[in-house]
């Protein structure tokens, strides 16, 4: 079964909603997490296809979460879209992220890019 | 009779033969010289012989022997002739006289013979009659060689000869000449200086009987005189050439002797001065002054030395003279006068004065400096000796100069701030090793005030002493230090302020982006009809919202970038990137905005551009975003094209062309300046901060590139950025 789960980790609920809408329109199942700690807990349980990750998060930073994802072989196939307003920080994480989008992120742009990241349906 | 005549002839012939022989003459002369023959007895015996001979002859004649008669007559006449010769030769005239004088004459003869002075008795016609032993020794003749010779043979010089010389007349007239210097000529032709006296002796008849010549050998005296003269001359030369003026004065202020230099200083020849009183030569006042000094010396018997006074020379010029006055004592120790020894020290005095002046100037310079100057000697053994400490150390430290002069360690152990002593000691160690050194440290003044000083020491090797000399300047740098600290503080504050500003901008940026993202996102969702389809006016409103959001976003981005560029925070991070991807990214980011204005945004990458290039893609993207954003802003209809191509071997072109309003030529030069736009109305009409192109320009410059602008009003604008990007070798790709 093909996993179409997109994990939206974003403390701003409105942005989380917009990102989720864009992901849905790119035919992902979405799950919203507003807290870094909660995100780590959830990532330990599930293997999402895409993570839309904000950097400025309560409790655990987005950078730490990214490092964890990259350190976890289980999550090797998980694509990470960094969605941040901090261009400098984003630069430093350039090599670890699959895609960096600087806020404000266009709804349509995210939708179109996410669509490209969507795993091709292969009947298993 | 015939026999008698023959006897006389024989006697005469024998006499002539005998007398003609030199030897015979000498023998006879000796006989005549012999005392025995010279007194009356000789004559008596001669007479006796003659009478005996004559008597015998007479007897023989009477006896009738003729041969005998002949011999006898010869003998008799021979002796008779001898007698006559002796009488004539010796010159004894009368028996009476002989009888009168023989006794005293013998006595005189003995005296004369033994006289030390040479004596010659000369006959009136000039033949030597008598000489004494001294004369023979002096002249080197034997007595017999001189007797009978003309007196003039003993004179070396023709003009000095007794008879032919000029003195003869005087002798005849006056009866004597006394103590005339003449030169005798010895047998060996040696010249002998003599002091010559002569007396003319007259007989009772008043006729010149003989001349007695007495001569004293004065060769040695002459020699001594010459030696003395030579010594005198030498002394005079020394006296005159010694580089000093010398006077010898008596106790009455008379100049007895002086050398040429001294005379020259008085402007007169030596002869005019010697023997004169100083009162005749100088003004009364000066003469008194000189005399006073003399009297001090005469009365005390102590020399007075180093009298330094100006002296007016004969030329009227004043010279500095250093004089020593030394009492002159005779052999008994009485002071007979004063020796004045003066030297012209004008040049030395002038040099001294110049030195004094120079020293005074130096001292004034040193004192007028606010710096303290010192000179320290570091001996071979490493010992430090204070050779000079300028008085400025007093105002600098508040301690008296004496304190530093007497205690070398006072400065390092008390005046230098305790926390800085180690540093100062390091400098001192360097200096003592012969290395010039400069350091800064604090001093604790006498009033506990703390000041900063700079201590700069220059080392010079003193070859003569085999030690180092440290020339140092200590300057008060408290003010400078304060200013420096203020500056450091100001800099730190400025850096902190700058950091805070950057932080603030970053925060503002972040905090603005989040709500902007929400506005943009929701509006787009509205446009996309997620919340139901929109009417035409609603869609326009949504476009306006997106457009305004874009402007606000541009502004925020550029503010932040400008702040980063200004803070010098940008360092280029050259990494491989894909030009196509970069262009794509920019296009997809700005298409929304372009679409909202009804513009088309296209992009193209020329085939000669490799898939990967090396550069800072982040700032390249920023350049492109700004150029495209600008193009969208100033284009109301038409299209915007992004084109990347290879410009030449080294340069790559990133070109953004629009179909907008264009830029007037006069504005093309300044549109890249910060906060400048084409005109005020354009700002209002198009929005924007005036930062975009300035940032493009600054980033391009930072990357070593250049901007080419082609634009014409109404014909659109083309911005071409030429960048020296690096290609990446195939292998790495």
Interface residues (C-beta under 8 A of the other chain):
Chain A: X12 X14 X15 X18 X19 X21 X22 X25 X56 X85 X86 X87 X88 X91 X102 X103 X104 X105 X106 X107 X108 X109 X112 X113
Chain B: X506 X509 X510 X513 X514 X516 X517 X518 X519 X520 X521 X522 X524 X525 X528 X530 X549 X553 X573 X588 X589 X592 X618
